[in-house]
């Protein structure tokens, strides 16, 4: 939060508070240490959660606002079942690559 002070026309001080950001994150939250099965429909757009704060764990619900993270938006090329990463450490986003199996308890 940033606080600005300026002199009011009455001679007093006027304070203004500006919420600059919700909170910056340097790394995503591990939503879960297992993937989530998601049914994709061909031609439909999806927003994969990259921050780990979404209630869904895999798909974005807007919880990233103010964190510095943005969702990974993609269009499904075919009707398919995919296992989406919820640990947010995959090298193959949005799909799980098994990285969650090697995470420490502190991650």
Long-range contacts (C-beta under 8 A, 24 or more apart in sequence): 21-66, 21-67, 21-68, 22-65, 22-66, 22-67, 23-66, 23-67, 24-66, 24-67, 24-68, 25-51, 25-67, 25-68, 25-69, 28-52, 28-69, 28-88, 28-89, 29-53, 29-88, 30-86, 30-87, 30-88, 30-89, 30-100, 30-103, 30-107, 31-57, 31-58, 31-86, 31-87, 31-88, 32-57, 32-86, 32-87, 32-100, 33-86, 33-87, 33-100, 33-103, 34-86, 34-100, 35-83, 35-84, 35-85, 35-86, 35-96, 35-100, 36-83, 36-84, 36-86, 37-81, 37-82, 37-83, 37-84, 38-81, 38-82, 38-83, 38-84, 39-79, 39-80, 39-81, 40-76, 40-78, 40-79, 40-80, 40-81, 40-82, 41-76, 41-79, 42-76, 42-77, 42-78, 42-79, 43-75, 43-76, 44-75, 44-76, 45-73, 45-74, 45-75, 45-76, 46-73, 46-74, 46-75, 46-76, 46-94, 47-71, 47-72, 47-73, 48-72, 48-73, 48-74, 48-84, 48-93, 48-94, 49-88, 50-88, 50-93, 51-88, 52-86, 52-88, 57-86, 58-84, 58-85, 58-86, 58-94, 59-84
